[in-house]
Amino acid sequence: MRIGGLATGIDVDQLVDKLMEAERIPLNKMHQDQTLLTWKRDAFRDINKSLLELDQMILDMKLSKTYNAKEVTSSNENAVTATASSSTPNGTYDIEVEQLATSAINVSGELSFDPNAKLADVLNQGEIEFNKEYAFYTYDEDGEKQTHTFSISEDDTLNDVLKRITKDDNNVRAFYDPQTNKVIMEATRTGHYPPKEADGAEIDVAGNPFFTDVLNFDVSKEIAGTDAKFKYNGIEMTSKTNTYELNGVTFQLNGEGTAHLTVANDVDASFDKMMEFIDKYNEVVDKLNESQQEEKYRDYPPLTEEQKKEMSEREIELWEEKAKSGILRGESILSNGLYAMRNAWYSTVETGDEYTSLTQIGLTTSENYLDGGKLVFQDGGEAKLKEALRENPESVYKLFSNSDEGSARGLINRLEDAVESTMQQIERRAGKSTDTLENYTLGRRMKDLNDRISTFEERLIQVETRYWNQFTAMETAVQRMNEQSMFLLEQFGDGM
């Protein structure tokens, strides 16, 4: 704490503050430069985030299913529904479902104890042995026995044991049903899996006293699982499950009955997928284009902390809106990236097929240079694109997704090259959120500025100390002069 002006009556504190305001002008400028660099870095990263979203959508645009989506219609969805892969040829299928696949199931007798009570407290002595392994069996497709074991401790409840059985990898789940006061055991797979040696239960608990004596399971009362039975174009077929794949079509059997299914190109799904991409592409173009067209307000530098104290939040918001405007204007990374993206659509593609250019499927880039090269439809372009997707989706796929180099390289791959090149340049300039300042160009400038700010702040401390020392010396001299004057006055007064 410094107190000045006692001898001179000068407000030294205020005077030093005024002098330091002038000294701090270069520091304020450095803080403003620091803020500008931070804004610029964040603006670059925001652009890169949008480019990354576009790049992720490009992956979908490189897949055949985007252009060759298939739709399967069923005359009887209660009996059969189906889906088809993009490689599935168009055609019709007749399916007659005779029997669905079901799971084996068995039910215990009624319980005489609380399933949440400790078994040691509710079972009679000798009914089971605790901490001993118990087994039950299931069978694989060849009828070979699969052994499954579990143990029971004195602290276990029935529900604990049933959960343990269900959690194990044994194709079985077991649970207590409070409505019937019984335990249900059922296979988690559909289909018939009998033992090879005899016609027995699929979930074999015979000889296990926990199931037969405590829970009163009767293996003879098990309802066996069944295989699905159906006719495909008149040919009898079976399946362990109610799903069956054939010639790229996945049939879902839903119930008994006959269905006529038709596989055709799903033009609307492909069109919608392409429109999602076009909308995203145009959104990114807008963002890049806007960054180069925004007006730059040079009379609105970043505010200092002292300036902010004198303004309302709304005033600060409006000021910073103008201060940030045009912060990326003139950045060649973005203007060149925008040009490269736009240029990716212009050249023809040697597909060896019907479509070799964007205009042949009804699309082009905007003629308005202010749009930055957005993708737009020509007159009647939507109908033209849908017709192309309906009549020759494979050619549309080649136009966009050919992975060859040179003149045969697909449009979407050319765009990906431009997008990823721009992203890499932005990353070198502005880094990622996980990067340290040393890892990117703007970061190194920010680090250098931070060092300069620290050095300058140390210098300001020295300057302020010098000012105080000077004023203190002046105060001391004035005080000494005052003391001498008082002494002389006293001497003259005594002489008189």
C-alpha positions as CSV (number, residue, x, y, z in Angstrom):
1,M,0.0,0.0,0.0
2,R,1.4,3.4,-1.1
3,I,0.1,6.7,0.3
4,G,1.4,9.9,-1.5
5,G,0.8,13.6,-1.4
6,L,1.1,14.1,2.3
7,A,3.8,16.8,1.9
8,T,2.8,18.3,-1.5
9,G,-0.9,17.8,-1.5
10,I,-0.7,16.2,-4.9
11,D,-2.9,13.1,-5.6
12,V,0.0,10.9,-6.5
13,D,-2.1,7.8,-6.8
14,Q,-4.3,9.3,-9.5
15,L,-1.4,10.9,-11.2
16,V,0.5,7.5,-11.4
17,D,-2.7,5.8,-12.7
18,K,-2.9,8.4,-15.5
19,L,0.7,8.0,-16.4
20,M,0.3,4.2,-16.4
21,E,-2.7,4.4,-18.7
22,A,-0.4,5.9,-21.3
23,E,2.2,3.2,-20.6
24,R,-0.4,0.4,-21.0
25,I,-1.5,1.4,-24.5
26,P,0.9,-1.0,-26.2
27,L,-0.3,-3.7,-23.7
28,N,-3.9,-3.1,-24.6
29,K,-3.1,-3.4,-28.3
30,M,-1.4,-6.8,-27.6
31,H,-4.4,-8.0,-25.7
32,Q,-6.6,-7.0,-28.6
33,D,-4.3,-8.8,-31.0
34,Q,-4.5,-11.8,-28.7
35,T,-8.4,-11.7,-28.8
36,L,-8.4,-11.4,-32.6
37,L,-6.1,-14.5,-32.9
38,T,-8.4,-16.5,-30.6
39,W,-11.5,-15.4,-32.6
40,K,-9.8,-16.3,-35.8
41,R,-8.7,-19.7,-34.5
42,D,-12.2,-20.5,-33.3
43,A,-13.8,-19.3,-36.6
44,F,-11.4,-21.6,-38.5
45,R,-12.3,-24.5,-36.2
46,D,-16.0,-23.9,-36.7
47,I,-15.5,-24.0,-40.5
48,N,-13.6,-27.3,-40.1
49,K,-16.4,-28.7,-38.0
50,S,-18.8,-28.1,-40.8
51,L,-16.4,-29.6,-43.4
52,L,-16.0,-32.7,-41.2
53,E,-19.8,-33.2,-41.1
54,L,-19.8,-32.9,-44.9
55,D,-16.9,-35.4,-45.1
56,Q,-18.8,-37.9,-43.0
57,M,-21.8,-37.6,-45.3
58,I,-19.5,-38.1,-48.3
59,L,-18.8,-41.7,-47.0
60,D,-22.5,-42.5,-47.5
61,M,-22.4,-41.0,-50.9
62,K,-19.7,-43.5,-51.9
63,L,-21.9,-46.5,-51.1
64,S,-23.9,-48.3,-53.8
65,K,-26.9,-48.6,-51.6
66,T,-27.3,-44.8,-51.6
67,Y,-28.1,-44.8,-55.3
68,N,-29.6,-48.3,-55.6
69,A,-31.8,-48.6,-52.6
70,K,-34.4,-51.4,-52.8
71,E,-38.0,-51.5,-51.7
72,V,-39.8,-54.7,-51.0
73,T,-43.6,-54.7,-51.0
74,S,-45.7,-57.6,-49.6
75,S,-49.3,-58.5,-50.5
76,N,-49.7,-59.9,-46.9
77,E,-47.5,-58.3,-44.3
78,N,-49.1,-60.4,-41.6
79,A,-47.5,-63.4,-43.2
80,V,-44.2,-62.1,-44.7
81,T,-42.2,-58.9,-44.9
82,A,-38.8,-58.5,-46.4
83,T,-35.8,-56.2,-47.0
84,A,-33.3,-56.3,-49.9
85,S,-29.7,-55.3,-50.4
86,S,-28.7,-52.8,-53.1
87,S,-27.3,-55.7,-55.1
88,T,-30.6,-57.6,-55.2
89,P,-32.0,-57.9,-58.7
90,N,-35.6,-56.7,-59.1
91,G,-38.2,-59.5,-59.2
92,T,-41.1,-61.2,-57.4
93,Y,-41.2,-63.9,-54.8
94,D,-44.1,-66.1,-53.5
95,I,-43.8,-67.3,-49.9
96,E,-46.3,-69.6,-48.1
97,V,-45.7,-69.8,-44.4
98,E,-47.0,-73.1,-42.9
99,Q,-45.4,-72.8,-39.4
100,L,-43.4,-70.3,-37.5
101,A,-40.2,-71.1,-35.5
102,T,-40.9,-71.1,-31.8
103,S,-38.8,-71.6,-28.6
104,A,-38.8,-74.5,-26.2
105,I,-40.5,-73.7,-22.9
106,N,-41.3,-75.4,-19.6
107,V,-43.1,-74.2,-16.5
108,S,-42.5,-75.3,-12.8
109,G,-45.1,-76.2,-10.2
110,E,-46.4,-73.5,-7.9
111,L,-43.8,-72.3,-5.4
112,S,-44.3,-72.8,-1.7
113,F,-41.9,-70.1,-0.6
114,D,-41.0,-66.4,-1.2
115,P,-38.6,-66.1,-4.3
116,N,-36.9,-63.1,-2.6
117,A,-36.2,-65.1,0.7
118,K,-32.8,-66.7,1.3
119,L,-33.0,-70.3,0.1
120,A,-31.2,-71.5,3.3
121,D,-34.1,-70.1,5.3
122,V,-37.1,-71.6,3.3
123,L,-35.9,-75.0,2.1
124,N,-36.1,-78.2,4.2
125,Q,-32.8,-79.7,5.3
126,G,-31.3,-81.9,2.7
127,E,-33.4,-80.7,-0.3
128,I,-30.2,-79.3,-1.9
129,E,-26.6,-78.9,-1.1
130,F,-25.2,-75.4,-1.0
131,N,-22.0,-74.3,-2.7
132,K,-22.3,-77.3,-5.0
133,E,-22.4,-77.2,-8.8
134,Y,-25.7,-78.2,-10.5
135,A,-26.1,-78.9,-14.1
136,F,-28.8,-78.8,-16.9
137,Y,-28.4,-79.5,-20.6
138,T,-29.3,-78.1,-24.0
139,Y,-28.5,-79.5,-27.4
140,D,-26.8,-78.1,-30.5
141,E,-28.0,-78.5,-34.2
142,D,-26.4,-82.0,-34.3
143,G,-28.1,-83.1,-31.1
144,E,-24.9,-83.1,-29.1
145,K,-25.4,-82.4,-25.4
146,Q,-24.3,-79.0,-24.1
147,T,-23.7,-78.9,-20.3
148,H,-24.4,-75.7,-18.3
149,T,-23.5,-75.5,-14.6
150,F,-24.4,-73.1,-11.8
151,S,-23.9,-73.0,-8.0
152,I,-26.2,-71.9,-5.1
153,S,-24.9,-70.3,-1.9
154,E,-26.7,-70.0,1.4
155,D,-27.2,-66.3,0.9
156,D,-28.9,-66.7,-2.5
157,T,-32.5,-66.1,-3.1
158,L,-34.4,-67.9,-5.9
159,N,-34.3,-64.8,-8.0
160,D,-30.6,-64.6,-7.5
161,V,-30.1,-68.1,-9.0
162,L,-32.5,-67.5,-11.9
163,K,-30.7,-64.3,-12.8
164,R,-27.4,-66.1,-12.8
165,I,-28.8,-68.8,-15.1
166,T,-30.2,-66.2,-17.5
167,K,-26.9,-64.2,-17.5
168,D,-24.8,-67.2,-18.5
169,D,-24.2,-68.0,-22.2
170,N,-26.5,-71.1,-22.3
171,N,-29.4,-70.2,-24.8
172,V,-31.8,-70.3,-21.8
173,R,-33.5,-67.7,-19.7
174,A,-35.2,-68.4,-16.4
175,F,-37.5,-66.1,-14.4
176,Y,-40.2,-66.0,-11.7
177,D,-43.8,-65.1,-12.8
178,P,-45.6,-63.5,-9.9
179,Q,-49.0,-63.9,-11.6
180,T,-48.9,-67.7,-11.7
181,N,-46.4,-68.1,-8.8
182,K,-44.3,-70.3,-11.1
183,V,-40.8,-70.3,-12.7
184,I,-40.6,-70.2,-16.4
185,M,-37.6,-71.6,-18.4
186,E,-37.5,-71.0,-22.1
187,A,-34.9,-71.1,-24.9
188,T,-33.6,-67.8,-26.1
189,R,-33.3,-69.2,-29.6
190,T,-36.1,-70.4,-31.9
191,G,-36.1,-73.8,-33.6
192,H,-36.2,-77.5,-32.7
193,Y,-33.0,-78.8,-30.9
194,P,-33.7,-82.4,-29.7
195,P,-31.1,-84.7,-28.3
196,K,-29.5,-87.1,-30.8
197,E,-29.7,-90.2,-28.8
198,A,-33.4,-90.0,-27.7
199,D,-36.6,-88.0,-28.1
200,G,-36.2,-86.0,-24.9
201,A,-36.6,-82.4,-23.6
202,E,-34.6,-79.6,-25.3
203,I,-34.0,-78.0,-21.9
204,D,-33.1,-81.1,-19.9
205,V,-33.3,-80.6,-16.1
206,A,-33.9,-84.2,-15.2
207,G,-31.7,-85.4,-12.3
208,N,-31.2,-81.9,-11.0
209,P,-33.0,-81.7,-7.6
210,F,-33.1,-77.9,-7.6
211,F,-35.4,-78.1,-10.6
212,T,-37.2,-81.3,-10.0
213,D,-37.6,-81.3,-6.2
214,V,-37.5,-77.7,-5.2
215,L,-39.2,-76.1,-8.3
216,N,-41.2,-79.2,-9.4
217,F,-40.3,-79.1,-13.0
218,D,-41.5,-82.0,-15.1
219,V,-39.4,-82.5,-18.3
220,S,-42.2,-84.4,-20.0
221,K,-44.4,-81.3,-19.9
222,E,-41.9,-79.2,-21.9
223,I,-43.3,-77.6,-25.1
224,A,-40.6,-78.2,-27.7
225,G,-39.4,-75.6,-30.0
226,T,-40.3,-75.8,-33.7
227,D,-38.6,-74.9,-36.9
228,A,-40.2,-72.5,-39.4
229,K,-41.7,-74.3,-42.4
230,F,-42.5,-72.4,-45.6
231,K,-42.7,-72.8,-49.3
232,Y,-40.6,-70.5,-51.5
233,N,-42.0,-70.5,-55.1
234,G,-43.5,-73.9,-54.3
235,I,-40.3,-75.4,-52.8
236,E,-40.6,-76.6,-49.2
237,M,-38.0,-75.1,-46.9
238,T,-37.3,-74.9,-43.1
239,S,-35.4,-72.5,-40.9
240,K,-34.4,-72.5,-37.2
241,T,-35.5,-68.8,-37.1
242,N,-38.3,-66.7,-38.6
243,T,-35.7,-64.8,-40.7
244,Y,-34.4,-66.3,-43.9
245,E,-32.0,-64.8,-46.4
246,L,-32.2,-65.7,-50.0
247,N,-30.7,-64.1,-53.1
248,G,-30.0,-60.8,-51.2
249,V,-33.5,-60.7,-49.8
250,T,-34.1,-61.1,-46.1
251,F,-37.5,-62.5,-45.5
252,Q,-39.2,-62.0,-42.1
253,L,-41.9,-64.7,-41.4
254,N,-44.6,-63.1,-39.3
255,G,-47.5,-65.6,-39.4
256,E,-49.1,-68.4,-41.4
257,G,-50.4,-67.4,-44.8
258,T,-49.3,-66.6,-48.3
259,A,-47.6,-63.4,-49.6
260,H,-46.5,-62.2,-53.0
261,L,-43.4,-59.9,-52.6
262,T,-42.0,-57.5,-55.2
263,V,-38.4,-56.1,-55.2
264,A,-38.0,-52.8,-57.0
265,N,-35.8,-49.7,-56.9
266,D,-36.7,-47.4,-54.0
267,V,-36.2,-44.2,-56.0
268,D,-37.7,-41.9,-53.3
269,A,-35.2,-43.3,-50.6
270,S,-32.2,-42.7,-53.0
271,F,-33.5,-39.3,-54.0
272,D,-34.0,-38.2,-50.4
273,K,-30.5,-39.5,-49.4
274,M,-29.0,-37.4,-52.2
275,M,-31.0,-34.4,-51.2
276,E,-29.7,-34.6,-47.7
277,F,-26.2,-34.5,-49.0
278,I,-27.0,-31.6,-51.4
279,D,-28.5,-29.6,-48.6
280,K,-25.5,-30.2,-46.4
281,Y,-23.1,-29.3,-49.2
282,N,-24.9,-26.1,-49.9
283,E,-24.9,-25.2,-46.2
284,V,-21.1,-25.6,-46.1
285,V,-20.7,-23.6,-49.3
286,D,-22.9,-20.9,-47.7
287,K,-20.6,-20.8,-44.6
288,L,-17.4,-20.7,-46.6
289,N,-18.8,-18.1,-49.0
290,E,-20.2,-15.9,-46.2
291,S,-16.8,-15.9,-44.5
292,Q,-15.3,-14.3,-47.6
293,Q,-18.1,-11.8,-48.2
294,E,-18.7,-10.5,-44.7
295,E,-18.0,-6.8,-44.2
296,K,-14.9,-6.0,-42.1
297,Y,-15.4,-3.1,-39.6
298,R,-11.9,-1.8,-38.9
299,D,-13.3,0.8,-36.5
300,Y,-14.5,-2.0,-34.2
301,P,-11.4,-3.5,-32.5
302,P,-11.9,-6.0,-29.6
303,L,-12.9,-4.3,-26.4
304,T,-10.5,-4.0,-23.5
305,E,-11.6,-5.0,-20.0
306,E,-11.8,-1.4,-19.0
307,Q,-14.1,-0.6,-21.9
308,K,-16.4,-3.5,-21.1
309,K,-16.9,-2.2,-17.6
310,E,-18.5,1.0,-19.0
311,M,-20.9,-0.9,-21.4
312,S,-24.0,-3.0,-21.0
313,E,-24.1,-6.7,-22.1
314,R,-26.2,-5.8,-25.1
315,E,-23.7,-3.1,-26.2
316,I,-20.8,-5.5,-25.8
317,E,-22.7,-8.1,-27.8
318,L,-23.4,-5.7,-30.7
319,W,-19.8,-4.3,-30.7
320,E,-18.3,-7.8,-30.8
321,E,-20.6,-8.9,-33.5
322,K,-19.1,-6.1,-35.7
323,A,-15.6,-6.8,-34.4
324,K,-15.8,-10.4,-35.4
325,S,-17.4,-9.7,-38.8
326,G,-15.1,-10.5,-41.7
327,I,-12.4,-12.0,-39.5
328,L,-11.7,-14.7,-42.1
329,R,-12.2,-12.5,-45.1
330,G,-9.3,-12.8,-47.6
331,E,-8.0,-16.1,-46.1
332,S,-6.7,-18.0,-49.1
333,I,-7.2,-21.4,-47.5
334,L,-11.0,-20.9,-47.6
335,S,-11.3,-19.1,-51.0
336,N,-9.1,-21.8,-52.6
337,G,-11.0,-24.6,-50.8
338,L,-14.3,-23.2,-52.1
339,Y,-12.9,-23.0,-55.6
340,A,-11.6,-26.6,-55.4
341,M,-15.0,-27.9,-54.1
342,R,-16.9,-26.0,-56.9
343,N,-14.4,-27.3,-59.5
344,A,-14.9,-30.9,-58.5
345,W,-18.3,-30.9,-60.2
346,Y,-17.4,-29.5,-63.6
347,S,-15.3,-32.2,-65.3
348,T,-16.8,-35.2,-67.0
349,V,-16.2,-38.7,-65.6
350,E,-15.2,-41.6,-67.8
351,T,-17.6,-44.1,-66.4
352,G,-18.0,-46.3,-69.5
353,D,-21.7,-46.0,-68.9
354,E,-24.7,-43.8,-69.7
355,Y,-24.0,-40.9,-67.3
356,T,-20.7,-39.0,-67.4
357,S,-21.5,-35.5,-66.2
358,L,-23.7,-33.9,-63.5
359,T,-25.9,-32.1,-65.9
360,Q,-27.1,-35.4,-67.5
361,I,-28.9,-36.2,-64.2
362,G,-30.5,-32.8,-63.8
363,L,-28.0,-31.1,-61.5
364,T,-25.6,-28.2,-62.0
365,T,-23.8,-25.5,-60.0
366,S,-25.5,-22.1,-59.5
367,E,-24.9,-19.5,-62.2
368,N,-25.0,-16.7,-59.6
369,Y,-21.4,-16.1,-58.6
370,L,-22.6,-14.8,-55.2
371,D,-23.8,-18.4,-54.4
372,G,-20.3,-19.7,-54.3
373,G,-21.1,-22.7,-56.5
374,K,-24.1,-24.3,-54.8
375,L,-25.6,-27.4,-56.3
376,V,-29.0,-26.6,-57.9
377,F,-31.5,-28.4,-60.2
378,Q,-31.9,-27.5,-63.8
379,D,-35.4,-27.0,-65.1
380,G,-37.1,-30.4,-64.6
381,G,-34.0,-31.6,-62.9
382,E,-35.7,-33.4,-60.0
383,A,-37.7,-35.5,-62.4
384,K,-34.6,-36.2,-64.4
385,L,-32.6,-37.3,-61.3
386,K,-35.4,-39.6,-60.2
387,E,-35.6,-41.1,-63.7
388,A,-31.9,-41.8,-63.7
389,L,-32.1,-43.5,-60.3
390,R,-35.0,-45.6,-61.5
391,E,-33.6,-46.6,-64.9
392,N,-29.9,-46.8,-64.4
393,P,-28.9,-46.4,-60.7
394,E,-25.6,-48.2,-61.3
395,S,-24.5,-45.5,-63.8
396,V,-25.4,-42.7,-61.3
397,Y,-23.3,-44.6,-58.7
398,K,-20.3,-44.7,-61.1
399,L,-20.7,-41.0,-61.9
400,F,-20.4,-40.1,-58.2
401,S,-18.3,-42.9,-56.7
402,N,-15.8,-44.3,-59.2
403,S,-12.6,-44.7,-57.1
404,D,-10.2,-44.7,-60.1
405,E,-7.7,-41.9,-60.5
406,G,-7.6,-39.4,-63.3
407,S,-10.5,-38.7,-65.7
408,A,-12.4,-41.8,-64.4
409,R,-12.5,-40.5,-60.8
410,G,-16.0,-40.1,-59.5
411,L,-17.4,-36.6,-58.6
412,I,-17.8,-37.4,-54.9
413,N,-14.2,-38.6,-54.7
414,R,-13.0,-35.4,-56.3
415,L,-15.0,-33.5,-53.8
416,E,-13.6,-35.5,-50.9
417,D,-10.1,-34.7,-52.1
418,A,-10.9,-31.0,-52.1
419,V,-12.7,-31.1,-48.7
420,E,-10.0,-33.1,-46.9
421,S,-7.2,-31.0,-48.4
422,T,-8.9,-27.9,-47.1
423,M,-9.5,-29.5,-43.7
424,Q,-5.8,-30.4,-43.4
425,Q,-4.7,-26.8,-44.3
426,I,-7.1,-25.4,-41.7
427,E,-5.8,-27.8,-39.1
428,R,-2.2,-26.8,-39.7
429,R,-3.4,-23.2,-39.4
430,A,-5.8,-23.4,-36.4
431,G,-5.2,-26.8,-34.9
432,K,-7.7,-29.0,-33.0
433,S,-9.1,-28.6,-29.6
434,T,-6.6,-31.2,-28.2
435,D,-3.6,-29.5,-29.8
436,T,-1.1,-27.4,-27.8
437,L,-0.2,-23.9,-29.0
438,E,3.1,-25.1,-30.5
439,N,1.3,-27.5,-32.9
440,Y,-0.3,-25.0,-35.3
441,T,0.5,-21.6,-36.9
442,L,-2.0,-19.4,-35.1
443,G,-1.1,-21.1,-31.8
444,R,2.6,-20.3,-32.2
445,R,1.7,-16.7,-32.8
446,M,-0.5,-16.7,-29.7
447,K,2.3,-18.2,-27.7
448,D,4.7,-15.6,-28.9
449,L,2.2,-12.9,-28.0
450,N,1.6,-14.4,-24.6
451,D,5.4,-14.2,-24.0
452,R,5.5,-10.6,-25.1
453,I,2.6,-9.7,-22.9
454,S,4.2,-11.3,-19.9
455,T,7.5,-9.4,-20.6
456,F,5.7,-6.2,-21.1
457,E,3.7,-6.6,-17.8
458,E,6.9,-7.1,-15.9
459,R,8.3,-3.9,-17.5
460,L,5.1,-2.0,-16.5
461,I,5.6,-3.1,-12.9
462,Q,9.1,-1.6,-13.1
463,V,7.9,1.6,-14.7
464,E,5.2,2.0,-12.0
465,T,7.7,1.4,-9.3
466,R,10.0,4.0,-10.8
467,Y,7.2,6.6,-10.9
468,W,6.4,5.9,-7.3
469,N,10.0,6.2,-6.3
470,Q,10.3,9.5,-8.1
471,F,7.2,11.0,-6.5
472,T,8.3,9.6,-3.1
473,A,11.7,11.3,-3.6
474,M,9.9,14.5,-4.4
475,E,7.7,14.2,-1.3
476,T,10.8,13.5,0.8
477,A,12.5,16.6,-0.6
478,V,9.4,18.8,-0.1
479,Q,9.0,17.5,3.4
480,R,12.6,18.2,4.2
481,M,12.3,21.8,2.8
482,N,9.1,22.3,4.9
483,E,11.0,21.1,8.0
484,Q,13.8,23.5,7.3
485,S,11.4,26.4,6.7
486,M,9.7,25.7,10.0
487,F,13.1,25.6,11.7
488,L,14.1,28.9,10.2
489,L,10.7,30.5,11.2
490,E,11.2,29.2,14.7
491,Q,14.7,30.7,14.9
492,F,13.6,34.1,13.6
493,G,10.6,34.0,15.9
494,D,12.9,33.4,18.9
495,G,15.2,36.2,17.9
496,M,12.4,38.7,17.8
